Amino acid sequence: MKALHERDLQDGYGEVFLPDALERKYPAAGRHWGWQYVFPAPSRSRDPRSGKTRRHHLDESGVQKAVRRAVLDAKLTKPASCHTLRHSFATHLLEDGYDIRTIQELLGHRDVATTMIYTHVLNQAGGRGVRSPLDSIRSGSG
């Protein structure tokens, strides 16, 4: 990805869209490596908001199709999708003791009640709940 970004810069492109306030405060930030997409689109296109030619993020339908292909190739018997990965992510965070408000923010839920749905899985599966920091210390290492 970094080599692709560097080629875009050499070709006179390499800038991503930033929200207006960020673009005003840091006008060159959109060209820096740290602001580039983790999954960039394979080609550049014209940004309808600014008229600039930019490389946008990969379209989500491409990721969904890739996950679907992987599920079929793996011959999984249970249905699985990007949404399944989202549920797994949230459940693992809860199992690892992250607080529900942090998970709410990461998932982009407006209402914490939506995020609370994930807690029923822990109750059924015997989740560990909140762990003490001492739980992470190996015996004999302190």
Biotite code that builds the C-alpha atoms (Angstrom):
import biotite.structure as struc

atoms = struc.array([
    struc.Atom([0.000, 0.000, 0.000], chain_id="A", res_id=1, res_name="MET", atom_name="CA", element="C"),
    struc.Atom([2.814, 2.373, 0.798], chain_id="A", res_id=2, res_name="LYS", atom_name="CA", element="C"),
    struc.Atom([4.446, 1.791, -2.605], chain_id="A", res_id=3, res_name="ALA", atom_name="CA", element="C"),
    struc.Atom([1.085, 2.499, -4.280], chain_id="A", res_id=4, res_name="LEU", atom_name="CA", element="C"),
    struc.Atom([0.759, 5.730, -2.295], chain_id="A", res_id=5, res_name="HIS", atom_name="CA", element="C"),
    struc.Atom([4.297, 6.779, -3.244], chain_id="A", res_id=6, res_name="GLU", atom_name="CA", element="C"),
    struc.Atom([3.527, 6.134, -6.946], chain_id="A", res_id=7, res_name="ARG", atom_name="CA", element="C"),
    struc.Atom([0.361, 8.219, -6.632], chain_id="A", res_id=8, res_name="ASP", atom_name="CA", element="C"),
    struc.Atom([2.415, 11.055, -5.117], chain_id="A", res_id=9, res_name="LEU", atom_name="CA", element="C"),
    struc.Atom([4.966, 10.832, -7.962], chain_id="A", res_id=10, res_name="GLN", atom_name="CA", element="C"),
    struc.Atom([2.079, 11.018, -10.453], chain_id="A", res_id=11, res_name="ASP", atom_name="CA", element="C"),
    struc.Atom([0.769, 14.185, -8.756], chain_id="A", res_id=12, res_name="GLY", atom_name="CA", element="C"),
    struc.Atom([-2.001, 12.536, -6.740], chain_id="A", res_id=13, res_name="TYR", atom_name="CA", element="C"),
    struc.Atom([-1.889, 10.684, -3.413], chain_id="A", res_id=14, res_name="GLY", atom_name="CA", element="C"),
    struc.Atom([-4.346, 12.841, -1.479], chain_id="A", res_id=15, res_name="GLU", atom_name="CA", element="C"),
    struc.Atom([-7.342, 11.403, 0.408], chain_id="A", res_id=16, res_name="VAL", atom_name="CA", element="C"),
    struc.Atom([-10.488, 13.225, 1.503], chain_id="A", res_id=17, res_name="PHE", atom_name="CA", element="C"),
    struc.Atom([-10.366, 14.725, 4.993], chain_id="A", res_id=18, res_name="LEU", atom_name="CA", element="C"),
    struc.Atom([-13.245, 16.371, 6.853], chain_id="A", res_id=19, res_name="PRO", atom_name="CA", element="C"),
    struc.Atom([-13.333, 20.147, 6.263], chain_id="A", res_id=20, res_name="ASP", atom_name="CA", element="C"),
    struc.Atom([-12.048, 21.144, 9.709], chain_id="A", res_id=21, res_name="ALA", atom_name="CA", element="C"),
    struc.Atom([-9.052, 18.819, 9.457], chain_id="A", res_id=22, res_name="LEU", atom_name="CA", element="C"),
    struc.Atom([-8.281, 19.908, 5.906], chain_id="A", res_id=23, res_name="GLU", atom_name="CA", element="C"),
    struc.Atom([-8.317, 23.563, 6.977], chain_id="A", res_id=24, res_name="ARG", atom_name="CA", element="C"),
    struc.Atom([-6.161, 22.961, 10.049], chain_id="A", res_id=25, res_name="LYS", atom_name="CA", element="C"),
    struc.Atom([-3.699, 20.608, 8.305], chain_id="A", res_id=26, res_name="TYR", atom_name="CA", element="C"),
    struc.Atom([-3.864, 21.368, 4.559], chain_id="A", res_id=27, res_name="PRO", atom_name="CA", element="C"),
    struc.Atom([-1.139, 18.862, 3.598], chain_id="A", res_id=28, res_name="ALA", atom_name="CA", element="C"),
    struc.Atom([-2.291, 16.006, 5.863], chain_id="A", res_id=29, res_name="ALA", atom_name="CA", element="C"),
    struc.Atom([-4.345, 14.310, 3.141], chain_id="A", res_id=30, res_name="GLY", atom_name="CA", element="C"),
    struc.Atom([-1.126, 13.516, 1.271], chain_id="A", res_id=31, res_name="ARG", atom_name="CA", element="C"),
    struc.Atom([0.683, 11.978, 4.260], chain_id="A", res_id=32, res_name="HIS", atom_name="CA", element="C"),
    struc.Atom([1.008, 8.223, 4.568], chain_id="A", res_id=33, res_name="TRP", atom_name="CA", element="C"),
    struc.Atom([-0.711, 8.110, 7.986], chain_id="A", res_id=34, res_name="GLY", atom_name="CA", element="C"),
    struc.Atom([-3.992, 9.363, 6.523], chain_id="A", res_id=35, res_name="TRP", atom_name="CA", element="C"),
    struc.Atom([-4.167, 6.882, 3.644], chain_id="A", res_id=36, res_name="GLN", atom_name="CA", element="C"),
    struc.Atom([-6.786, 4.137, 3.549], chain_id="A", res_id=37, res_name="TYR", atom_name="CA", element="C"),
    struc.Atom([-5.829, 0.686, 4.797], chain_id="A", res_id=38, res_name="VAL", atom_name="CA", element="C"),
    struc.Atom([-7.867, -0.785, 1.913], chain_id="A", res_id=39, res_name="PHE", atom_name="CA", element="C"),
    struc.Atom([-7.569, 1.664, -0.987], chain_id="A", res_id=40, res_name="PRO", atom_name="CA", element="C"),
    struc.Atom([-9.518, 1.341, -4.233], chain_id="A", res_id=41, res_name="ALA", atom_name="CA", element="C"),
    struc.Atom([-7.539, -0.213, -7.094], chain_id="A", res_id=42, res_name="PRO", atom_name="CA", element="C"),
    struc.Atom([-7.851, 2.945, -9.204], chain_id="A", res_id=43, res_name="SER", atom_name="CA", element="C"),
    struc.Atom([-8.196, 6.696, -8.724], chain_id="A", res_id=44, res_name="ARG", atom_name="CA", element="C"),
    struc.Atom([-11.455, 8.497, -9.398], chain_id="A", res_id=45, res_name="SER", atom_name="CA", element="C"),
    struc.Atom([-12.854, 12.018, -9.377], chain_id="A", res_id=46, res_name="ARG", atom_name="CA", element="C"),
    struc.Atom([-14.182, 13.163, -6.016], chain_id="A", res_id=47, res_name="ASP", atom_name="CA", element="C"),
    struc.Atom([-17.629, 14.659, -6.722], chain_id="A", res_id=48, res_name="PRO", atom_name="CA", element="C"),
    struc.Atom([-17.389, 17.012, -3.709], chain_id="A", res_id=49, res_name="ARG", atom_name="CA", element="C"),
    struc.Atom([-14.116, 18.683, -4.627], chain_id="A", res_id=50, res_name="SER", atom_name="CA", element="C"),
    struc.Atom([-13.537, 17.713, -8.253], chain_id="A", res_id=51, res_name="GLY", atom_name="CA", element="C"),
    struc.Atom([-10.074, 16.391, -7.273], chain_id="A", res_id=52, res_name="LYS", atom_name="CA", element="C"),
    struc.Atom([-8.823, 13.052, -8.542], chain_id="A", res_id=53, res_name="THR", atom_name="CA", element="C"),
    struc.Atom([-8.158, 10.828, -5.553], chain_id="A", res_id=54, res_name="ARG", atom_name="CA", element="C"),
    struc.Atom([-7.859, 7.201, -4.557], chain_id="A", res_id=55, res_name="ARG", atom_name="CA", element="C"),
    struc.Atom([-10.840, 6.414, -2.362], chain_id="A", res_id=56, res_name="HIS", atom_name="CA", element="C"),
    struc.Atom([-11.370, 3.434, -0.066], chain_id="A", res_id=57, res_name="HIS", atom_name="CA", element="C"),
    struc.Atom([-12.214, -0.004, -1.381], chain_id="A", res_id=58, res_name="LEU", atom_name="CA", element="C"),
    struc.Atom([-15.936, -0.378, -1.973], chain_id="A", res_id=59, res_name="ASP", atom_name="CA", element="C"),
    struc.Atom([-17.559, -2.371, 0.832], chain_id="A", res_id=60, res_name="GLU", atom_name="CA", element="C"),
    struc.Atom([-19.298, -4.662, -1.645], chain_id="A", res_id=61, res_name="SER", atom_name="CA", element="C"),
    struc.Atom([-15.866, -5.899, -2.773], chain_id="A", res_id=62, res_name="GLY", atom_name="CA", element="C"),
    struc.Atom([-14.997, -6.859, 0.795], chain_id="A", res_id=63, res_name="VAL", atom_name="CA", element="C"),
    struc.Atom([-18.389, -8.540, 1.227], chain_id="A", res_id=64, res_name="GLN", atom_name="CA", element="C"),
    struc.Atom([-17.861, -10.551, -1.960], chain_id="A", res_id=65, res_name="LYS", atom_name="CA", element="C"),
    struc.Atom([-14.368, -11.585, -0.841], chain_id="A", res_id=66, res_name="ALA", atom_name="CA", element="C"),
    struc.Atom([-15.688, -12.790, 2.533], chain_id="A", res_id=67, res_name="VAL", atom_name="CA", element="C"),
    struc.Atom([-18.491, -14.685, 0.778], chain_id="A", res_id=68, res_name="ARG", atom_name="CA", element="C"),
    struc.Atom([-15.935, -16.333, -1.546], chain_id="A", res_id=69, res_name="ARG", atom_name="CA", element="C"),
    struc.Atom([-13.768, -17.271, 1.441], chain_id="A", res_id=70, res_name="ALA", atom_name="CA", element="C"),
    struc.Atom([-16.759, -18.817, 3.244], chain_id="A", res_id=71, res_name="VAL", atom_name="CA", element="C"),
    struc.Atom([-17.601, -20.889, 0.165], chain_id="A", res_id=72, res_name="LEU", atom_name="CA", element="C"),
    struc.Atom([-13.962, -21.893, -0.430], chain_id="A", res_id=73, res_name="ASP", atom_name="CA", element="C"),
    struc.Atom([-13.634, -22.966, 3.209], chain_id="A", res_id=74, res_name="ALA", atom_name="CA", element="C"),
    struc.Atom([-16.829, -25.015, 2.847], chain_id="A", res_id=75, res_name="LYS", atom_name="CA", element="C"),
    struc.Atom([-18.202, -23.620, 6.114], chain_id="A", res_id=76, res_name="LEU", atom_name="CA", element="C"),
    struc.Atom([-21.503, -25.180, 7.104], chain_id="A", res_id=77, res_name="THR", atom_name="CA", element="C"),
    struc.Atom([-22.731, -22.170, 9.091], chain_id="A", res_id=78, res_name="LYS", atom_name="CA", element="C"),
    struc.Atom([-23.563, -18.876, 7.401], chain_id="A", res_id=79, res_name="PRO", atom_name="CA", element="C"),
    struc.Atom([-20.874, -16.220, 7.783], chain_id="A", res_id=80, res_name="ALA", atom_name="CA", element="C"),
    struc.Atom([-20.494, -12.634, 6.547], chain_id="A", res_id=81, res_name="SER", atom_name="CA", element="C"),
    struc.Atom([-18.790, -9.334, 7.345], chain_id="A", res_id=82, res_name="CYS", atom_name="CA", element="C"),
    struc.Atom([-21.524, -8.830, 9.920], chain_id="A", res_id=83, res_name="HIS", atom_name="CA", element="C"),
    struc.Atom([-20.517, -12.129, 11.545], chain_id="A", res_id=84, res_name="THR", atom_name="CA", element="C"),
    struc.Atom([-16.984, -10.734, 11.905], chain_id="A", res_id=85, res_name="LEU", atom_name="CA", element="C"),
    struc.Atom([-18.432, -7.587, 13.505], chain_id="A", res_id=86, res_name="ARG", atom_name="CA", element="C"),
    struc.Atom([-20.331, -9.696, 16.047], chain_id="A", res_id=87, res_name="HIS", atom_name="CA", element="C"),
    struc.Atom([-17.215, -11.759, 16.768], chain_id="A", res_id=88, res_name="SER", atom_name="CA", element="C"),
    struc.Atom([-15.158, -8.596, 17.254], chain_id="A", res_id=89, res_name="PHE", atom_name="CA", element="C"),
    struc.Atom([-17.644, -7.176, 19.778], chain_id="A", res_id=90, res_name="ALA", atom_name="CA", element="C"),
    struc.Atom([-17.959, -10.473, 21.631], chain_id="A", res_id=91, res_name="THR", atom_name="CA", element="C"),
    struc.Atom([-14.191, -10.885, 21.934], chain_id="A", res_id=92, res_name="HIS", atom_name="CA", element="C"),
    struc.Atom([-13.857, -7.336, 23.254], chain_id="A", res_id=93, res_name="LEU", atom_name="CA", element="C"),
    struc.Atom([-16.443, -8.109, 25.932], chain_id="A", res_id=94, res_name="LEU", atom_name="CA", element="C"),
    struc.Atom([-14.685, -11.376, 26.774], chain_id="A", res_id=95, res_name="GLU", atom_name="CA", element="C"),
    struc.Atom([-11.443, -9.453, 27.176], chain_id="A", res_id=96, res_name="ASP", atom_name="CA", element="C"),
    struc.Atom([-13.057, -7.099, 29.677], chain_id="A", res_id=97, res_name="GLY", atom_name="CA", element="C"),
    struc.Atom([-13.552, -3.962, 27.576], chain_id="A", res_id=98, res_name="TYR", atom_name="CA", element="C"),
    struc.Atom([-16.329, -1.731, 28.857], chain_id="A", res_id=99, res_name="ASP", atom_name="CA", element="C"),
    struc.Atom([-19.621, -1.559, 27.003], chain_id="A", res_id=100, res_name="ILE", atom_name="CA", element="C"),
    struc.Atom([-19.299, 2.193, 26.233], chain_id="A", res_id=101, res_name="ARG", atom_name="CA", element="C"),
    struc.Atom([-15.975, 1.668, 24.443], chain_id="A", res_id=102, res_name="THR", atom_name="CA", element="C"),
    struc.Atom([-17.500, -1.125, 22.360], chain_id="A", res_id=103, res_name="ILE", atom_name="CA", element="C"),
    struc.Atom([-20.540, 1.078, 21.641], chain_id="A", res_id=104, res_name="GLN", atom_name="CA", element="C"),
    struc.Atom([-18.248, 3.776, 20.274], chain_id="A", res_id=105, res_name="GLU", atom_name="CA", element="C"),
    struc.Atom([-16.170, 1.357, 18.196], chain_id="A", res_id=106, res_name="LEU", atom_name="CA", element="C"),
    struc.Atom([-19.279, -0.173, 16.621], chain_id="A", res_id=107, res_name="LEU", atom_name="CA", element="C"),
    struc.Atom([-20.895, 3.212, 16.040], chain_id="A", res_id=108, res_name="GLY", atom_name="CA", element="C"),
    struc.Atom([-24.091, 2.435, 17.950], chain_id="A", res_id=109, res_name="HIS", atom_name="CA", element="C"),
    struc.Atom([-26.142, 5.473, 18.980], chain_id="A", res_id=110, res_name="ARG", atom_name="CA", element="C"),
    struc.Atom([-27.823, 3.671, 21.840], chain_id="A", res_id=111, res_name="ASP", atom_name="CA", element="C"),
    struc.Atom([-25.939, 1.503, 24.347], chain_id="A", res_id=112, res_name="VAL", atom_name="CA", element="C"),
    struc.Atom([-28.983, -0.825, 24.400], chain_id="A", res_id=113, res_name="ALA", atom_name="CA", element="C"),
    struc.Atom([-28.017, -1.944, 20.886], chain_id="A", res_id=114, res_name="THR", atom_name="CA", element="C"),
    struc.Atom([-24.529, -2.827, 22.101], chain_id="A", res_id=115, res_name="THR", atom_name="CA", element="C"),
    struc.Atom([-25.920, -4.605, 25.174], chain_id="A", res_id=116, res_name="MET", atom_name="CA", element="C"),
    struc.Atom([-27.269, -7.322, 22.848], chain_id="A", res_id=117, res_name="ILE", atom_name="CA", element="C"),
    struc.Atom([-23.747, -8.780, 22.752], chain_id="A", res_id=118, res_name="TYR", atom_name="CA", element="C"),
    struc.Atom([-23.739, -9.386, 26.497], chain_id="A", res_id=119, res_name="THR", atom_name="CA", element="C"),
    struc.Atom([-26.279, -12.224, 26.190], chain_id="A", res_id=120, res_name="HIS", atom_name="CA", element="C"),
    struc.Atom([-23.663, -14.287, 24.348], chain_id="A", res_id=121, res_name="VAL", atom_name="CA", element="C"),
    struc.Atom([-21.302, -13.947, 27.309], chain_id="A", res_id=122, res_name="LEU", atom_name="CA", element="C"),
    struc.Atom([-24.008, -15.022, 29.734], chain_id="A", res_id=123, res_name="ASN", atom_name="CA", element="C"),
    struc.Atom([-24.725, -18.134, 27.640], chain_id="A", res_id=124, res_name="GLN", atom_name="CA", element="C"),
    struc.Atom([-21.080, -18.962, 26.966], chain_id="A", res_id=125, res_name="ALA", atom_name="CA", element="C"),
    struc.Atom([-19.790, -18.305, 30.481], chain_id="A", res_id=126, res_name="GLY", atom_name="CA", element="C"),
    struc.Atom([-18.003, -15.024, 29.722], chain_id="A", res_id=127, res_name="GLY", atom_name="CA", element="C"),
    struc.Atom([-15.366, -13.852, 32.140], chain_id="A", res_id=128, res_name="ARG", atom_name="CA", element="C"),
    struc.Atom([-16.850, -10.405, 32.663], chain_id="A", res_id=129, res_name="GLY", atom_name="CA", element="C"),
    struc.Atom([-14.550, -7.734, 34.057], chain_id="A", res_id=130, res_name="VAL", atom_name="CA", element="C"),
    struc.Atom([-11.099, -8.987, 34.928], chain_id="A", res_id=131, res_name="ARG", atom_name="CA", element="C"),
    struc.Atom([-8.687, -7.618, 37.446], chain_id="A", res_id=132, res_name="SER", atom_name="CA", element="C"),
    struc.Atom([-5.391, -6.273, 36.069], chain_id="A", res_id=133, res_name="PRO", atom_name="CA", element="C"),
    struc.Atom([-3.806, -8.909, 38.289], chain_id="A", res_id=134, res_name="LEU", atom_name="CA", element="C"),
    struc.Atom([-5.405, -11.603, 36.096], chain_id="A", res_id=135, res_name="ASP", atom_name="CA", element="C"),
    struc.Atom([-2.983, -10.654, 33.321], chain_id="A", res_id=136, res_name="SER", atom_name="CA", element="C"),
    struc.Atom([0.150, -11.114, 35.420], chain_id="A", res_id=137, res_name="ILE", atom_name="CA", element="C"),
    struc.Atom([1.790, -14.505, 34.995], chain_id="A", res_id=138, res_name="ARG", atom_name="CA", element="C"),
    struc.Atom([2.466, -16.362, 38.189], chain_id="A", res_id=139, res_name="SER", atom_name="CA", element="C"),
    struc.Atom([6.012, -15.859, 39.419], chain_id="A", res_id=140, res_name="GLY", atom_name="CA", element="C"),
    struc.Atom([6.671, -12.872, 37.119], chain_id="A", res_id=141, res_name="SER", atom_name="CA", element="C"),
    struc.Atom([6.236, -10.080, 39.599], chain_id="A", res_id=142, res_name="GLY", atom_name="CA", element="C"),
])
